[in-house]
Amino acid sequence: MKNLILFIAVLSVCITNAQEFQLTDTYNVANQRTIGQEEEDTWALDVILSENPGNRLGTLTISDFGLLDEIRISVLKNPELENIVEVLKVTLEYNACCASTEEFYYLVTTDNDFIALPSVKNEYGYEPISDIHYIFPNQSFGKEGTILRAALQYTETYTIKDIKVLRSIAWNDDDFDTEDAITAINY
């Protein structure tokens, strides 16, 4: 189990660096509270600006709070999308018999508005052979003016072997329709 946790941590660092997202303290999570009945172990956390805690950017719902291992907040500067200055990514990492992550992406506009993309969930049984991420134009494998949601497959040495585009979103400065999270399961 410790090897799995270590592997997930190393893979997360590699993926974060490969996607050029950098950890930040500009944003934070706050206002931890229960939702519904206490025995359900469902909690909510607000994503906030560290300098302005009263400004809630979004709310994350955590269904198994007791299994939550880590929250990481990172940004991708200058994603080369019209009127977008950065992309905020909040990663929730869970550990139980299997490891999983849930990523929430927010596009930060030039007017300091926040546009949420559908979240992405990845579940790992043993060694991940693929997972799902968003790829932005300024990143490796990015496409001009387009946000790609893609499944990345890895070699035994954890380098990217193949990318399968699941959805291609031409960016025209519009809001996204809400949709359920996309999930990748590896067992």
DAUR-V651167 format. One record per helix or strand of 2 or more residues. SS is the DSSP state (H for helix, E for strand). FROM is the first residue (numbers start at 1). TO is the last residue. Records with the same first field share a line. If there is no record, write none. Layout:
SS: FROM-TO / FROM-TO
This chain:
H: 2-18 / 38-40 / 65-67
E: 22-23 / 27-34 / 43-49 / 52-62 / 68-77 / 84-95 / 99-109 / 114-116 / 120-124 / 130-135 / 146-154 / 160-170 / 182-186
